[in-house]
Amino acid sequence: MSQKINVPLLDLHAQYRTIKPEIEKAVAEVLASQQFILGPKVTECEAAIAKYSNVAHGVGASSGTDTLLMCLMAENIGPGDEVITTPYTFFATAGCISRVGAKPVFVDVNPATYNINAAAIEAAVTPRTKAIMPVHLYGQMADMDPIMAVAQKHKLTVIEDAAQAIGAEDKGRRAGSIGHYGSFSFFPSKNLGAAGDGGMVVTNDAARAEKLRVVRAHGSKPKYYHKIIGGNFRLDSIQAAIVTVKLAHLDSWTKARQNNARRYDRLFAESGLKIADSGASPRPGLLAQRAGGDGAHVITPKVFGSRHIFNQYVIRVAPRDALKAYLDSRGIGTEIYYPVPMHLQECFASLGHRTGAFPESEAAARETLALPIYPEVSEEQARYVVECVRDFFLAAK
Ligand SMILES: *Cc1c(COP(=O)(O)O)cnc(C)c1O
């Protein structure tokens, strides 16, 4: 057994050390200006993110949750309406649909990517369906062509939840640039994180961008005249200034994450464990669940499309919780994204779903585990992580 070393799931200090002077300068400028809400720093950030995402307009907002809410409000989606989404996501996606009074309609995920199974969406469309909200989970985009085709056929709005996928591409097209709206989060653990909460909606439609700006400011235009009801969804100048500084580094951080992912792939392949990738056909089983023992110990993430930005590197294992506890005891931080799919959350009990309704999401919730993938993970740390996984399955038994 190798010497214990510490590998946190995410280490923001490592990144901050490399950009501290730039961040401090940007924050000092905001403080000197004493303009804290919206203003030139937000406008600059909106233009930069829109350009980066190859989209015409950016509308900065208070979080990647509020951005989803703003899109739904801008489309007047509410009671009696249905929005199709994935049950295997962060809560905000489904939560926002319910918050506007609409009904989240779930479509199970494709186990190769953990993204919504695009081929199954059309069967979920009803006369009440107003929108589709695909999530680009872990930094890899959902299969957008069939999603857009169904949307076009049934005249539905597509809101891409790209909170984990800024800069990701599907066949060369950037996350957020394909649907009617793209929603980003600047939560600190996302690939482009602020020093607090923040988010942005991007859209190619000038009228939609304008409506979002009105929704963002209590529905008022001009000030104190309210044609619609909005909220306070504004982005702070300090957060915008920090995000703009960090955006210049994003591609190098993305490259480091991609290299880390390839390194895990290679180390797993060399580990002596039985490895399959999530796109393998026929679908790989997990060793611990198979009497014959011909399945894999670890299923690694398969990259489809053109650019996976690896917000997370998620493996699939069984028994997952025991491995997580073992890695924790060895100093390695991991996380379960997500332990309970949306259709089984207590708050959605009124939707009436039972265990077994979305089996792929339920299996993913049982078996997935995110390993440390942040840009500064060292070769030594990555080797140690894979050694510990190997020890768990082979040496410890
Ligand atoms: C992080 C995240 C959000 C919410 O973003 P916040 O900025 O934390 O509100 C929404 N959807 C997904 C898929 C996310 O990962």
The ligand as a Gaussian input file, in Angstrom:
#p B3LYP/6-31G(d) Opt

LIG

0 1
 C      -24.568000      24.315000     -10.662000
 C      -25.730000      23.963000     -11.466000
 C      -26.869000      24.769000     -11.518000
 C      -27.106000      25.949000     -10.613000
 O      -26.141000      26.899000     -10.603000
 P      -25.990000      27.895000      -9.334000
 O      -25.131000      28.984000      -9.885000
 O      -25.330000      27.118000      -8.254000
 O      -27.326000      28.374000      -8.958000
 C      -27.897000      24.418000     -12.375000
 N      -27.814000      23.303000     -13.124000
 C      -26.750000      22.484000     -13.085000
 C      -26.722000      21.295000     -13.966000
 C      -25.672000      22.779000     -12.250000
 O      -24.634000      21.965000     -12.210000

